[in-house]
Amino acid sequence: MQRSQEAAYREYVTLRMDVLRRTAYLLCHDWHTADDLVSTTLAKLYDKWRRARQADNIDAYVRAMLVNAWLDERRRPWWREVPADQLPEVAEVAVPPRGEHGDLLALLRSLPKRRRAVLVLRFYLDHSVEETAEVLGISPGTVKSQTARALDTLRAALPDPSQVGG
């Protein structure tokens, strides 16, 4: 990569890092995994920077890379490993906020991965149905049905259903 391109890449990453990290956390609900997902995405972006800069919407391009990295991570066989009898010492982990937002995050975490991804893209990142469908590689009708089912699940689990949009 040329110096001018590398400077543009660094500037882009610096400006978007926080949003990418929060988006990754909303997908996986673990700050360590979120950091790994962002690192993976940014490494791939570095390799594809020339192509990414030519995209109509570079942010959408990078978000699609992030969601795909998360979906790829969920498919890895190590997720199916059996836990050991004794746990190793664990470093202190950042805990999501409690209260109404923490409860909503816990409910979001309980959703299947596709529905969670649809809600994050639609309501956190404010994508249209069509943009969400493109990022996830599914039809707009599937986006609508997954959104409706996910919101129904959240409404049913909340003590005050008016907390969930719609």
Rosetta blueprint (number, residue, H / E / L):
1 M L
2 Q L
3 R H
4 S H
5 Q H
6 E H
7 A H
8 A H
9 Y H
10 R H
11 E H
12 Y H
13 V H
14 T H
15 L H
16 R H
17 M H
18 D H
19 V H
20 L H
21 R H
22 R H
23 T H
24 A H
25 Y H
26 L H
27 L H
28 C H
29 H L
30 D L
31 W H
32 H H
33 T H
34 A H
35 D H
36 D H
37 L H
38 V H
39 S H
40 T H
41 T H
42 L H
43 A H
44 K H
45 L H
46 Y H
47 D H
48 K L
49 W H
50 R H
51 R H
52 A H
53 R H
54 Q L
55 A L
56 D L
57 N L
58 I H
59 D H
60 A H
61 Y H
62 V H
63 R H
64 A H
65 M H
66 L H
67 V H
68 N H
69 A H
70 W H
71 L H
72 D H
73 E H
74 R H
75 R H
76 R L
77 P H
78 W H
79 W H
80 R H
81 E L
82 V L
83 P L
84 A L
85 D L
86 Q L
87 L L
88 P L
89 E L
90 V L
91 A L
92 E L
93 V L
94 A L
95 V L
96 P L
97 P L
98 R L
99 G L
100 E H
101 H H
102 G H
103 D H
104 L H
105 L H
106 A H
107 L H
108 L H
109 R H
110 S H
111 L L
112 P L
113 K H
114 R H
115 R H
116 R H
117 A H
118 V H
119 L H
120 V H
121 L H
122 R H
123 F H
124 Y H
125 L L
126 D L
127 H L
128 S L
129 V H
130 E H
131 E H
132 T H
133 A H
134 E H
135 V H
136 L H
137 G L
138 I L
139 S L
140 P H
141 G H
142 T H
143 V H
144 K H
145 S H
146 Q H
147 T H
148 A H
149 R H
150 A H
151 L H
152 D H
153 T H
154 L H
155 R H
156 A H
157 A H
158 L L
159 P L
160 D L
161 P H
162 S H
163 Q H
164 V L
165 G L
166 G L
